């Protein structure tokens, strides 16, 4: 989706990773973080059956360290607060209220979306 936006193949998208890297590379794109922003947590695991579970644990530990988050979070949200070049931190993004996602509200949203973009 980000590639299609950056190339001009499409003009808008309801959801795409922040286009920080694309913009830095000169793509004529813009993006905005919604207010309020929303997100869904992502989880990771280290399997005991992994070929090298200790190495996998070392990698997992690095990924959630300050250095790991700096390496991973440019243009994305960070699991830690105050990570340089991240667009937000997990602590600042509320989880969606899944109780409010009734079939009626989802249907209403779909109808509104289709009326705008069909």
Residue, then its C-alpha position, 0 to 999 in steps of 0.5 A: x500500500x505504501x509503495x502504491x501511494x508513493x508511486x502515485x498508483x493510488x491517491x489515498x489509503x485508510x491505513x498505511x504505515x507512516x510514510x516517513x522513509x518514503x518522504x525522506x527518499x523524496x516521494x511526493x507524499x504526506x501522511x498524518x497521525x490521526x487524533x486520537x491515534x489508535x493501534x493494536x498490540x503486536x506480540x512476539x514469542x520465542x519458541x522453545x522448539x526453535x533451532x537456536x532458542x537462546x539466540x532467538x531470546x537474545x534477538x527478542x531482548x534486543x528488539x525491546x531494548x532502547x537500541x533495538x527500538x531505535x533501529x526498528x521504530x523509524x517511522x513507526x510506533x515504538x514500544x518504549x517512550x521517547x524513541x528518536x524518529x518514532x512517530x508515537x509510543x505504545x503508551x500514547x496510543x489507546x487500544x480500540x474499544x472493541x465493545x463498541x464494534x457492534x455489527x450495527x456500527x461496523x455496518x454503518x461504517x462500511x456504508x459510510x466508507x462505500x458512499x465516500x469511495x465507491 
